[in-house]
Every structure is written in C-alpha cells, then in structure tokens.
Amino acid sequence: MKLDGIHHITAITGDAPANVEFYTGVLGLRMVKKSVNQDDPTVYHLFYGDEQGSPGADLTFFEYPGVAPGRPGAGMVHRIVWRVSSKHALEFWKKRLASHRTSAVLTDGGLLFADPEGLEHELIVNTTGDEPLSSRAPEIPSEHALQGFDGARAYSADPERSAELLAGTQDQEAWRSRVAAAGARPTPVIDRFYFRSVYFREPSGVLFEIATIGPGFAVDEDAAHLGEHLSLPPRLEPLRARLEGALTPLPPPGRAPAPSPART
C-alpha cells in the first residue's frame, strides 16, 4: 500500500443543512455517503465527491450544531485546492458563485472564495494529466465541473519539522513505524468499514489520516444511490432508530441555498 495522494479531507460544520445546500447545490458535488462519526455517532459524517465517491475528491464534514468558526493558527487546514479544466472554468465559477452571493476573486492562475462558514477554497487549472474526478449536476456543464483535489493548505508553527516527518512514500505500516519513531503517537490500524486508517498529528498539530483505497462506499449501498439514506457500519446498526431521531434533518442534495449577503 503506497501513498497515492489525498484520500479525503475532513472539516467541521455548525450547520449541516446549509452545508449540504452549498456543497451539492452550489459546487455541484455528489453526496456519496451520509453517515455518522464512528467515535461519536450522534454526530453526522457527510461525504461529498465525484460520481463514484473516489478517493481524491472526497470532502467530508462532521456536524456540531452551532459551533463557532475556528480561529486561524498552527494545526489548522485553512484552504482546499481543487482542479478545474481551464481558465474558462474559472470564469464560469466566478459568475456562478456571484449568482449565489458568494464573493470570489480571480488571481494569477486561480480563483479564491470561501464557503458560508469561512472555509477557504481555491480553484486552479489542472495541468497534471490525471483523470478528472467529477460529479454531474444539472446547472454545471461537465467541462466546468470540479475535478478533484490538487492539495490543501495548513498553518504550521515549524514547517521544517513538519516536512521532515511528512516527506516520503511508504506503506501504512511503515508510516506507523516512522511516525512512532518521531514521537507522534500513531493509532493502530482502525477499521472504518469503508476504508482502514491510521491517525497521527504532525508537529504543528494537523491531524493526518493514512487511509486505504477500499473497500469503498458501495460496500453497503448501490453505487447508483450513494448518499440517499443514512449508512451505518454494522456495529452501529443497533443504534439506527435512536440516531435517525436525533440527527439534524437534511434538505435533498442538489438544492442551492437561499441568497444571503455577499462577503467582501
């Protein structure tokens, strides 16, 4: 198991309904899994991605209703970088975001904006030659759809120490040994049902997860109907009735949010 790139990126939302509306309704991502935090199953774990729920395009959120936005500092991922096909796509997204009262700024080769809770995003033109990881949405032409992650930006208090630990392309067990030798306290391999993961924090506090490609999101749902119902790993299935009664009701994926004042 060699490292193949970014598997998924996880953030926190204080408003799951608005989160669904923005990421599926405005950005056109597919909700590929509606599940729960396996360590705290009263909390949603929402996954957005391409049509197949492929690693490399999965943006996920835990919902803690009403939580205040984070303050920038060491240990925080503050920007997610996405690929698009062309400069024409950047222009398309600038206009689309403006139509949904979201301010976006064209830069030299990119487009910067933030979601309704302040999480920054950047779109850049894809020059890698990698296969696009895109979803289908009726209001977004396929040639302008997001094409998966290019990277993520995090704040570090000591970039050299962070780089020393993170540089390398080893398998999951080798990563555990490397991280343990650096005193970073990796977890055992944890079975998350959809993938298996090892967690650790790098010197500035950013939480990293080394996850396997499979089994994947279709292990418990038809691939054509991913994310349509609450999915629970087998050990949490006995809690279904209680969880369905406690979790926040969500709007249908794909509905854009109501207009709100633009941020500047």
VMD Tcl script that draws the C-alpha trace (Angstrom):
set ca {
  {0.00 0.00 0.00}
  {1.89 3.04 -1.28}
  {0.66 6.58 -0.74}
  {-1.28 7.65 -3.82}
  {-2.22 11.22 -2.85}
  {-5.02 12.80 -0.87}
  {-7.74 10.30 0.07}
  {-10.19 12.70 1.71}
  {-10.22 15.98 3.61}
  {-12.37 16.44 6.70}
  {-13.69 19.64 8.23}
  {-16.35 20.67 10.76}
  {-19.66 22.42 10.12}
  {-22.04 24.02 12.55}
  {-24.95 23.85 10.09}
  {-25.37 20.59 8.18}
  {-28.44 21.68 6.14}
  {-26.67 24.80 4.83}
  {-23.54 22.70 4.26}
  {-25.47 20.25 2.06}
  {-27.05 23.11 0.12}
  {-23.71 24.77 -0.60}
  {-21.58 21.75 -1.48}
  {-24.19 19.89 -3.54}
  {-26.39 22.79 -4.69}
  {-23.72 25.40 -5.49}
  {-20.50 23.43 -6.04}
  {-22.30 20.50 -7.65}
  {-20.61 17.75 -5.67}
  {-22.42 14.46 -5.16}
  {-23.33 13.39 -1.64}
  {-21.73 9.96 -1.72}
  {-22.24 8.92 1.90}
  {-24.48 10.13 4.71}
  {-23.11 8.50 7.84}
  {-22.01 9.32 11.39}
  {-18.81 9.94 13.29}
  {-17.89 6.42 14.31}
  {-16.30 7.69 17.54}
  {-19.33 9.87 18.38}
  {-22.32 8.51 16.42}
  {-24.65 11.33 17.46}
  {-22.65 13.49 15.00}
  {-23.14 13.41 11.23}
  {-20.30 12.47 8.91}
  {-21.20 13.77 5.45}
  {-19.12 12.87 2.38}
  {-19.18 14.82 -0.90}
  {-17.30 13.76 -4.00}
  {-17.39 12.66 -7.62}
  {-19.93 10.27 -9.14}
  {-18.12 7.16 -7.84}
  {-17.11 8.51 -4.43}
  {-13.49 8.15 -5.49}
  {-10.58 8.83 -3.16}
  {-9.01 12.08 -4.26}
  {-12.26 14.04 -4.38}
  {-13.99 13.28 -1.06}
  {-14.61 16.32 1.12}
  {-16.22 15.32 4.42}
  {-17.77 17.18 7.34}
  {-18.68 16.42 10.92}
  {-21.63 18.46 12.17}
  {-21.51 20.08 15.60}
  {-24.60 22.32 15.52}
  {-23.89 25.96 16.27}
  {-20.12 25.54 16.66}
  {-18.19 28.79 16.22}
  {-15.79 29.14 13.27}
  {-12.21 28.16 14.01}
  {-9.51 30.75 14.58}
  {-6.54 30.64 12.16}
  {-3.40 29.16 13.68}
  {-0.94 26.29 13.71}
  {-2.58 22.91 13.20}
  {-5.41 24.25 11.04}
  {-6.15 23.34 7.43}
  {-7.35 26.66 6.06}
  {-7.67 26.16 2.29}
  {-8.68 23.34 -0.03}
  {-7.35 23.46 -3.58}
  {-9.42 21.95 -6.41}
  {-8.65 21.28 -10.06}
  {-10.73 22.58 -12.97}
  {-10.23 22.13 -16.70}
  {-9.44 25.63 -17.94}
  {-9.43 29.39 -17.43}
  {-12.94 29.37 -18.91}
  {-13.95 27.18 -15.97}
  {-12.53 29.76 -13.55}
  {-14.68 32.44 -15.20}
  {-17.72 30.16 -15.02}
  {-17.22 29.60 -11.30}
  {-16.69 33.27 -10.57}
  {-20.06 34.07 -12.16}
  {-21.82 31.10 -10.59}
  {-20.57 31.91 -7.11}
  {-21.57 35.57 -7.55}
  {-25.08 34.45 -8.52}
  {-25.25 32.67 -5.17}
  {-23.98 35.71 -3.26}
  {-20.53 34.25 -2.68}
  {-17.62 36.58 -3.34}
  {-14.80 35.10 -5.47}
  {-11.51 36.68 -6.53}
  {-9.56 35.76 -9.66}
  {-5.82 35.50 -9.03}
  {-2.88 34.71 -11.29}
  {-3.99 31.22 -12.30}
  {-6.71 30.61 -9.74}
  {-9.98 31.59 -8.09}
  {-10.35 32.15 -4.33}
  {-13.57 32.01 -2.32}
  {-14.90 30.72 0.99}
  {-17.90 28.62 1.97}
  {-20.65 30.16 4.17}
  {-18.71 29.27 7.33}
  {-15.39 30.68 6.14}
  {-13.53 27.59 4.89}
  {-11.35 28.79 2.01}
  {-11.28 27.14 -1.40}
  {-9.07 27.73 -4.40}
  {-9.67 26.53 -7.95}
  {-6.68 26.10 -10.26}
  {-6.31 24.82 -13.81}
  {-5.44 21.14 -13.95}
  {-2.12 20.54 -15.71}
  {-1.41 17.04 -14.32}
  {-2.97 14.84 -16.97}
  {-4.71 12.85 -14.22}
  {-8.20 11.54 -14.91}
  {-10.78 14.10 -13.69}
  {-12.78 13.12 -10.61}
  {-16.03 14.94 -11.34}
  {-19.70 14.74 -10.46}
  {-22.76 15.56 -12.55}
  {-25.03 18.48 -11.71}
  {-27.75 19.92 -13.94}
  {-26.61 23.55 -13.68}
  {-22.90 22.86 -14.17}
  {-21.54 21.97 -17.62}
  {-19.35 18.88 -17.45}
  {-16.36 20.78 -18.84}
  {-16.51 23.18 -15.88}
  {-17.12 20.68 -13.06}
  {-14.64 20.38 -10.21}
  {-12.09 17.65 -10.97}
  {-10.88 16.56 -7.54}
  {-8.24 17.79 -5.12}
  {-4.97 19.38 -6.08}
  {-3.90 19.93 -2.47}
  {-4.63 21.52 0.87}
  {-3.01 24.37 2.77}
  {-2.36 24.22 6.52}
  {-0.72 26.51 9.03}
  {2.47 25.22 10.66}
  {4.45 26.64 13.56}
  {7.54 24.75 12.41}
  {7.43 23.93 8.67}
  {10.84 22.24 8.66}
  {9.84 19.73 11.36}
  {6.55 19.10 9.59}
  {8.29 18.49 6.26}
  {10.85 16.15 7.85}
  {8.08 13.92 9.20}
  {5.75 14.02 6.21}
  {8.15 13.56 3.30}
  {8.13 10.01 1.98}
  {6.07 7.39 0.15}
  {5.76 4.31 2.35}
  {3.02 1.80 3.08}
  {0.63 2.09 6.01}
  {2.62 0.02 8.50}
  {5.86 1.74 7.53}
  {4.18 5.07 8.19}
  {3.14 3.88 11.65}
  {6.74 2.96 12.43}
  {8.10 6.23 11.06}
  {5.60 8.33 12.97}
  {6.12 6.37 16.19}
  {9.89 6.82 15.90}
  {9.28 10.58 15.66}
  {7.24 10.51 18.87}
  {3.95 11.39 17.14}
  {1.89 8.53 18.66}
  {0.13 6.90 15.69}
  {-3.03 4.92 16.28}
  {-3.33 1.24 15.42}
  {-4.92 0.48 12.06}
  {-8.62 1.26 12.60}
  {-11.35 -0.37 10.51}
  {-13.76 2.37 9.38}
  {-15.79 -0.13 7.29}
  {-15.40 1.95 4.10}
  {-11.60 2.10 4.50}
  {-8.92 1.35 7.10}
  {-6.99 4.19 8.69}
  {-4.01 5.16 10.82}
  {-4.12 8.59 12.50}
  {-1.38 10.85 13.83}
  {-0.65 14.53 14.40}
  {2.32 16.21 12.79}
  {4.45 18.63 14.88}
  {2.14 21.63 14.40}
  {-0.97 19.65 15.30}
  {-2.55 18.92 11.92}
  {-4.35 15.58 12.16}
  {-3.33 13.21 9.35}
  {-5.10 10.01 8.36}
  {-3.43 7.35 6.22}
  {-6.43 5.59 4.64}
  {-6.77 2.64 2.27}
  {-8.48 2.92 -1.11}
  {-11.13 0.30 -0.31}
  {-13.47 -1.34 0.36}
  {-15.22 1.91 -0.74}
  {-18.64 3.49 -0.34}
  {-20.51 0.93 -2.44}
  {-19.85 -1.79 0.14}
  {-23.28 -1.14 1.72}
  {-25.17 0.85 -0.95}
  {-25.92 0.52 -4.64}
  {-23.44 2.78 -6.45}
  {-26.34 4.48 -8.23}
  {-27.90 5.51 -4.91}
  {-24.95 6.56 -2.79}
  {-25.75 9.01 -0.01}
  {-29.51 8.78 -0.29}
  {-30.05 7.20 3.12}
  {-28.25 7.08 6.46}
  {-25.49 4.47 6.25}
  {-24.12 2.88 9.41}
  {-21.30 0.38 9.86}
  {-22.60 -2.95 11.20}
  {-21.51 -2.31 14.80}
  {-23.65 0.87 14.91}
  {-26.70 -0.59 13.17}
  {-28.47 -1.33 16.52}
  {-28.48 2.44 17.17}
  {-30.23 3.33 13.90}
  {-33.66 4.26 15.28}
  {-32.19 6.46 18.01}
  {-29.74 8.16 15.67}
  {-32.31 8.83 12.95}
  {-34.46 10.54 15.55}
  {-31.61 12.68 16.87}
  {-29.68 13.76 13.77}
  {-30.48 17.07 12.05}
  {-32.99 16.74 9.17}
  {-31.24 17.49 5.86}
  {-32.53 19.02 2.61}
  {-32.43 16.98 -0.59}
  {-28.92 17.11 -2.09}
  {-28.56 19.43 -5.06}
  {-30.76 22.28 -3.85}
  {-28.91 25.59 -3.85}
  {-29.08 27.76 -0.70}
  {-31.26 30.82 -0.43}
  {-29.47 34.08 -1.30}
  {-27.58 35.77 1.52}
  {-25.49 38.96 1.65}
  {-22.21 38.68 -0.22}
  {-19.00 38.63 1.80}
  {-16.23 41.02 0.82}
}
mol new
graphics top color blue
foreach p $ca { graphics top sphere $p radius 0.5 }
foreach p [lrange $ca 0 end-1] q [lrange $ca 1 end] { graphics top cylinder $p $q radius 0.2 }
display resetview
